[in-house]
Amino acid sequence: MTPMIIGFAFVVLLLVATVVDVSAAYLHRQQLDTLADGAALYGADGGVASRALYTDGVTDSRLDLAPAQARAAVEEYLQRVGARQRFPGLQVQVSLAQGSERLEVRVSSPVDLPLTVPGAPSSPRIVATGGAVVDPDPDQG
């Protein structure tokens, strides 16, 4: 009877540790999702090639992102929100897809899990992606 109680206690402890670690990873991923979405929106806003958009409005011409400006805007956003301090080991990839109207930001960061489950990595890397479209219907313009 004692070995069975010890075995069940061990299984319950493993389940608790797994739930705690999965919850910590999920919350970390949610924070990275928010960071990636904010960086993508800020990068798309800062990367519009023509600042006259804000003074003259949207014209019939296509809106394009300037890659260098978009990347600089993403880095500025990350610095403004203190992302590298909140997420040590943060890696960021910025890419322009579908011509130059869609900006994608991929962020990844290791997460320190509160409990250790045997066989699981102690510091897995969590990845999140955010995107923003400058010209949602390029056929219209």
Secondary structure, DSSP 8 states (H G I E B T S, - for coil): -HHHHHHHHHHHHHHHHHHHHHHHHHHHHHHHHHHHHHHHHHHHHHHBS-TTHHHH---SS---B-HHHHHHHHHHHHHHTTHHHHSTT-EEEEEEETTTTEEEEEEEEE---SS--TTS-SS-EEEEEEEEES-S-TTT-
